[in-house]
Amino acid sequence: MVFSKDSTETKIIESIPVLGYIAAPIHANAGNHDHAKRAAAKTTGSTLTTIGTVGGGLAGGPPGAMAGGAGMSAVGVGSEHGISKHIKDDEAS
């Protein structure tokens, strides 16, 4: 079903910078707390990468964008990992 908790469309929205923060409370409101955490983790990573890329680009042009994006991408992956440690994954059991 389109926009169900595990649909492709939902997972795409969760990956879009900032927009995933809208999906997270919708999941939580529906009682899907692990999906809310997944949305928060994914959008945090993409948001941080975007901030680094744009900020680096403004400060240092294309090389700054690459450096800022790479640096903040590492921070984003770390935050995603930190948030995802609190998700109970039934598929991994």
Steps between C-alpha positions, in 0.01 A plus 500: 500500500627848413637688804466203732761481776739292285412616150763623257337844497519526879866397506581761233328776699687394815831548314427855383671765714262655755190337344563178690442692822138527390475123440642413844212640710247353257655156559506559876137613501405176324685299767793413273773621734785311335397642163498848656858443618597372154356815341681724748829317444482511122396864475761608756776346289378656176436838665850517648658406166298771324596762759867410459483509122318834480705660777826378352395617156418847626829523687732338249327446168499152344798370701336628818174330407680169451690532826199619697277228356757230572564620854137537593415173329727327750324681784163406348593132480607514864171656606299251295688219670441651843127535443464160332648323802167570671294325231383145564551318169286188487646406161854475644397251770 
